């Protein structure tokens, strides 16, 4: 191994060490936030309530449990991604601990990526807990093994990927905006993203060139979050193909990379004085 290769390897290891440390700290901060426990508890109670509701639905218990459970998982995951995500950067600035962080050999890109990975880990834990709750409800209502228990997990995976995209967007807005505006913009992106396909139709139907241009830009800028919402299909026992899952996950990785690179560029130019 020559000197240059060794230097690059040491440099990468040092960067990864700092990112891992920041991610671990962000995870611990998020776990200490009581709202996470309350949300998980609420979702588990909602899933339990779906069992009793399902018993009154004439043989539709399994469908109702999956519909309510996964919908609640997405909804409260969105709240975690938005409100905890925008606070990751803002709290450090508000408490002025960001000066102590940047006084050390920590780059702003490393700081953002570490915060992002820490929240993604928090979301992963919450999604796993919620998914386990839905699976347990299915086993309870079936009084034994139910093939639907395994069939819902690809949909759960895509919910997590959608939340990871939304987290990167929340982090982007929080890198230059106030918490309230960041939350509002991120929520708008979430809503518009689920109607992304309609934007293309609106773009072609508009007579005004300005309106066509606006909707076309929004169509390509806003992530198509509808691709990750397979809750109805999961409730019917449908499983997406591996090629579909690979395609939408690859798109998410590319989109998140671009968003984090943009957030790093903006955050590196921000003056905290």
C-alpha positions as CSV (number, residue, x, y, z in Angstrom):
1,X,0.0,0.0,0.0
2,X,1.5,3.3,-1.1
3,X,1.5,6.5,1.0
4,X,-1.4,8.2,-0.9
5,X,-3.7,5.2,-0.6
6,X,-2.9,4.9,3.1
7,X,-3.6,8.6,3.6
8,X,-7.0,8.3,1.8
9,X,-7.9,5.2,3.9
10,X,-7.1,7.0,7.2
11,X,-9.0,10.1,6.0
12,X,-12.1,8.1,5.2
13,X,-12.0,6.2,8.5
14,X,-11.7,9.5,10.4
15,X,-14.7,10.9,8.5
16,X,-16.7,7.8,9.1
17,X,-15.8,7.9,12.8
18,X,-17.0,11.5,13.2
19,X,-20.2,10.8,11.2
20,X,-20.9,7.7,13.3
21,X,-20.3,9.6,16.6
22,X,-22.8,12.4,15.5
23,X,-25.3,9.8,14.3
24,X,-25.1,8.0,17.6
25,X,-25.6,11.2,19.5
26,X,-28.6,12.2,17.4
27,X,-30.1,8.7,18.0
28,X,-29.7,9.1,21.7
29,X,-31.3,12.5,21.7
30,X,-34.2,11.3,19.7
31,X,-34.8,8.3,21.9
32,X,-34.7,10.6,25.0
33,X,-37.5,12.6,23.4
34,X,-40.8,11.3,25.1
35,X,-42.9,12.0,22.0
36,X,-41.3,9.0,20.3
37,X,-42.5,6.7,23.0
38,X,-45.9,8.3,23.0
39,X,-46.3,7.9,19.2
40,X,-45.2,4.2,19.3
41,X,-47.6,3.5,22.2
42,X,-50.4,5.3,20.4
43,X,-49.8,3.2,17.2
44,X,-49.7,0.0,19.2
45,X,-53.0,0.9,20.9
46,X,-54.5,1.8,17.5
47,X,-53.5,-1.6,16.2
48,X,-55.0,-3.2,19.2
49,X,-58.2,-1.2,18.6
50,X,-58.2,-2.4,15.0
51,X,-58.6,-6.0,16.3
52,X,-61.8,-5.2,18.1
53,X,-63.0,-3.1,15.2
54,X,-62.2,-5.9,12.8
55,X,-64.3,-8.3,14.8
56,X,-67.4,-6.3,13.9
57,X,-66.5,-6.1,10.2
58,X,-67.8,-9.4,8.9
59,X,-64.6,-11.3,8.0
60,X,-62.5,-8.2,7.1
61,X,-60.4,-8.2,10.3
62,X,-57.1,-8.8,8.6
63,X,-57.6,-6.1,6.0
64,X,-58.7,-3.5,8.6
65,X,-55.7,-4.3,10.8
66,X,-53.2,-3.9,8.0
67,X,-54.9,-0.8,6.7
68,X,-55.1,1.0,10.0
69,X,-51.8,-0.3,11.3
70,X,-49.7,0.7,8.2
71,X,-51.5,4.0,7.8
72,X,-50.8,4.9,11.4
73,X,-47.2,3.8,10.9
74,X,-46.9,6.2,8.0
75,X,-48.7,9.1,9.6
76,X,-46.8,9.1,12.8
77,X,-43.5,8.3,11.1
78,X,-44.1,11.5,9.1
79,X,-44.6,13.5,12.3
80,X,-41.4,12.0,13.7
81,X,-39.5,12.7,10.5
82,X,-40.7,16.3,10.3
83,X,-40.7,17.6,13.8
84,X,-37.7,15.7,15.1
85,X,-35.9,16.2,11.8
86,X,-36.2,19.9,11.7
87,X,-35.1,20.1,15.4
88,X,-31.8,18.2,14.8
89,X,-30.1,21.3,13.4
90,X,-32.2,24.0,15.1
91,X,-31.6,22.7,18.7
92,X,-27.9,22.8,18.1
93,X,-28.0,26.4,16.9
94,X,-30.5,27.5,19.6
95,X,-28.4,26.0,22.4
96,X,-25.2,27.3,20.7
97,X,-23.6,23.8,21.0
98,X,-23.0,24.0,17.3
99,X,-20.0,26.3,18.0
100,X,-18.4,23.6,20.2
101,X,-19.1,21.0,17.5
102,X,-17.5,23.0,14.7
103,X,-14.6,24.0,16.9
104,X,-13.6,20.4,16.5
105,X,-12.4,18.8,13.2
106,X,-16.0,18.2,12.1
107,X,-17.2,19.4,8.7
108,X,-20.7,20.7,8.1
109,X,-21.4,17.9,5.7
110,X,-20.3,15.4,8.3
111,X,-22.6,17.1,10.8
112,X,-25.7,16.9,8.5
113,X,-25.1,13.4,7.4
114,X,-24.5,12.2,10.9
115,X,-27.7,13.9,12.1
116,X,-29.6,12.3,9.1
117,X,-28.3,8.8,9.8
118,X,-29.1,9.2,13.5
119,X,-32.8,10.0,12.8
120,X,-33.0,7.3,10.2
121,X,-31.9,4.8,12.8
122,X,-34.5,6.2,15.2
123,X,-37.2,5.8,12.5
124,X,-36.0,2.3,11.7
125,X,-36.4,1.3,15.4
126,X,-39.9,2.8,15.4
127,X,-41.0,1.2,12.2
128,X,-39.8,-2.2,13.4
129,X,-41.7,-1.8,16.6
130,X,-44.8,-0.7,14.8
131,X,-44.5,-3.4,12.2
132,X,-44.1,-6.0,14.9
133,X,-47.2,-4.7,16.5
134,X,-49.2,-5.1,13.3
135,X,-47.8,-8.6,12.8
136,X,-48.7,-9.6,16.4
137,X,-52.3,-8.3,15.8
138,X,-52.6,-10.5,12.7
139,X,-51.3,-13.5,14.6
140,X,-53.8,-12.8,17.4
141,X,-56.8,-12.5,15.1
142,X,-55.8,-15.6,13.2
143,X,-55.1,-17.6,16.4
144,X,-52.0,-19.0,14.6
145,X,-49.8,-18.4,11.6
146,X,-51.0,-16.0,8.9
147,X,-49.1,-15.7,5.6
148,X,-50.1,-12.0,5.6
149,X,-47.6,-11.5,8.4
150,X,-44.7,-11.8,6.0
151,X,-46.5,-10.3,3.0
152,X,-46.9,-6.9,4.7
153,X,-43.1,-6.4,5.3
154,X,-42.2,-5.2,1.8
155,X,-44.8,-2.5,2.2
156,X,-43.3,-1.6,5.6
157,X,-39.9,-1.4,4.0
158,X,-41.2,1.1,1.5
159,X,-42.8,3.1,4.2
160,X,-39.4,3.4,5.9
161,X,-37.8,4.4,2.6
162,X,-40.4,7.1,2.2
163,X,-39.8,8.4,5.7
164,X,-36.0,8.4,4.9
165,X,-36.7,10.6,1.9
166,X,-38.9,12.9,3.9
167,X,-36.3,13.2,6.6
168,X,-33.7,14.4,4.1
169,X,-36.2,17.0,2.9
170,X,-36.8,18.2,6.5
171,X,-33.1,18.4,7.0
172,X,-32.7,20.5,3.8
173,X,-35.3,23.0,4.8
174,X,-33.9,23.2,8.4
175,X,-30.5,24.1,7.0
176,X,-31.7,27.5,6.0
177,X,-35.2,28.2,7.4
178,X,-37.0,28.5,10.7
179,X,-38.6,25.4,12.3
180,X,-42.2,26.4,11.6
181,X,-41.6,27.1,8.0
182,X,-39.4,24.0,7.6
183,X,-42.2,21.9,9.0
184,X,-44.8,23.5,6.8
185,X,-42.8,23.1,3.6
186,X,-41.9,19.5,4.4
187,X,-45.5,18.7,5.0
188,X,-46.5,20.3,1.7
189,X,-43.9,18.2,-0.1
190,X,-45.3,15.1,1.6
191,X,-48.8,15.9,0.4
192,X,-47.7,16.9,-3.1
193,X,-45.5,13.9,-3.4
194,X,-48.5,11.6,-3.1
195,X,-50.1,13.4,-6.0
196,X,-47.0,13.7,-8.1
197,X,-48.5,11.8,-11.0
198,X,-51.3,14.3,-11.2
199,X,-48.8,17.2,-11.6
200,X,-47.8,15.8,-15.0
201,X,-51.4,15.6,-16.1
202,X,-52.0,19.2,-15.0
203,X,-48.8,20.3,-16.8
204,X,-50.2,18.9,-20.1
205,X,-53.7,20.2,-19.6
206,X,-52.7,23.8,-18.9
207,X,-53.1,26.4,-21.6
208,X,-50.7,28.9,-20.0
209,X,-47.0,28.2,-20.7
210,X,-46.1,29.6,-17.3
211,X,-48.4,27.2,-15.5
212,X,-47.2,24.3,-17.6
213,X,-43.6,25.1,-16.8
214,X,-44.4,25.4,-13.0
215,X,-46.2,22.0,-12.8
216,X,-43.5,20.4,-14.9
217,X,-40.8,21.7,-12.6
218,X,-42.7,20.5,-9.6
219,X,-43.2,17.1,-11.1
220,X,-39.5,16.6,-11.6
221,X,-38.4,18.2,-8.3
222,X,-40.9,16.6,-5.9
223,X,-40.4,12.9,-5.2
224,X,-43.1,10.6,-6.3
225,X,-44.0,9.3,-2.8
226,X,-47.0,7.4,-4.2
227,X,-44.6,4.7,-5.4
228,X,-43.9,3.9,-1.7
229,X,-47.5,3.7,-0.6
230,X,-48.5,0.1,-1.0
231,X,-50.8,-0.1,2.0
232,X,-53.9,-1.1,0.1
233,X,-52.1,-3.7,-1.9
234,X,-50.5,-5.1,1.3
235,X,-53.9,-5.3,3.0
236,X,-55.0,-7.6,0.1
237,X,-51.9,-9.7,0.4
238,X,-50.2,-8.4,-2.8
239,X,-46.4,-8.4,-2.7
240,X,-44.4,-6.0,-5.0
241,X,-41.8,-7.6,-7.3
242,X,-38.2,-7.5,-6.3
243,X,-37.4,-5.5,-9.4
244,X,-40.0,-2.8,-8.4
245,X,-38.6,-2.6,-4.8
246,X,-35.0,-2.4,-6.1
247,X,-36.0,0.4,-8.6
248,X,-37.8,2.6,-6.0
249,X,-35.1,2.1,-3.4
250,X,-32.4,3.1,-5.9
251,X,-34.4,6.2,-6.8
252,X,-34.7,7.0,-3.1
253,X,-30.9,6.6,-2.6
254,X,-30.2,8.9,-5.5
255,X,-32.8,11.5,-4.4
256,X,-31.6,11.5,-0.8
257,X,-28.0,11.9,-2.0
258,X,-28.9,14.9,-4.1
259,X,-30.9,16.5,-1.2
260,X,-28.1,16.0,1.3
261,X,-25.5,17.4,-1.1
262,X,-27.7,20.4,-1.6
263,X,-28.3,20.8,2.2
264,X,-24.6,20.6,2.8
265,X,-23.9,23.3,0.2
266,X,-26.4,25.6,1.7
267,X,-25.4,24.8,5.3
268,X,-21.7,25.4,4.5
269,X,-22.5,29.0,3.5
270,X,-24.6,29.8,6.6
271,X,-23.3,32.3,9.0
272,X,-24.1,31.5,12.7
273,X,-22.8,34.8,14.1
